[in-house]
């Protein structure tokens, strides 16, 4: 009987460890997926901001040039 009880406790500990590792793997998988999504969207946001800045600078140059005319 003590051997059976010892075996059940050990089995429960193994199952607990296995479920913790599965939860960690799922969390890391989700983090990886989110990082991949960010690598797709961040360059677009950067380019939009860059284009907006360039457009503003061109507008300032044109307005300044018109002031001389």
BELTAWO-V220441 format. One record per residue. RES is the residue in one small letter. PHI is phi in whole degrees, 0 to 359 (* if undefined). PSI is psi in degrees with one decimal (NA if undefined). D_FIRST is the distance of its C-alpha to the first C-alpha in whole Angstrom. Layout:
[[RES;PHI;PSI;D_FIRST] [RES;PHI;PSI;D_FIRST]]
//
This chain:
[[x;*;-44.7;0] [x;299;-34.2;4] [x;294;-39.5;5] [x;297;-45.3;5] [x;297;-42.2;6] [x;299;-41.7;9] [x;295;-41.4;10] [x;295;-40.7;11] [x;295;-44.4;13] [x;297;-40.5;14] [x;297;-42.8;15] [x;297;-39.9;17] [x;296;-41.6;19] [x;296;-42.1;20] [x;295;-37.8;21] [x;296;-45.1;23] [x;296;-42.5;25] [x;297;-42.1;26] [x;292;-34.6;27] [x;296;-42.3;29] [x;293;-37.6;31] [x;296;-41.8;32] [x;297;-40.6;33] [x;296;-42.3;35] [x;297;-41.2;36] [x;296;-41.8;38] [x;297;-42.7;39] [x;291;-35.3;41] [x;296;-43.5;42] [x;296;-40.0;44] [x;296;-40.1;45] [x;296;-43.5;47] [x;298;-42.9;48] [x;296;-38.8;50] [x;295;-39.3;51] [x;296;-39.6;53] [x;297;-40.0;54] [x;294;-36.2;56] [x;292;-20.6;57] [x;274;-34.1;59] [x;267;-30.8;60] [x;297;-42.8;61] [x;300;-36.7;64] [x;295;-43.5;66] [x;295;-41.1;66] [x;298;-44.9;67] [x;294;-38.5;70] [x;297;-44.1;71] [x;295;-41.4;71] [x;297;-44.6;73] [x;297;-39.1;75] [x;297;-42.0;76] [x;296;-44.7;77] [x;297;-42.3;79] [x;299;-41.8;81] [x;298;-41.3;82] [x;294;-41.2;83] [x;297;-41.3;85] [x;300;-43.0;86] [x;297;-39.8;87] [x;295;-44.4;89] [x;296;-44.5;91] [x;297;-40.4;92] [x;294;-38.8;93] [x;292;-37.0;95] [x;292;-27.7;97] [x;293;-28.5;98] [x;281;-18.1;100] [x;278;NA;102]]
//
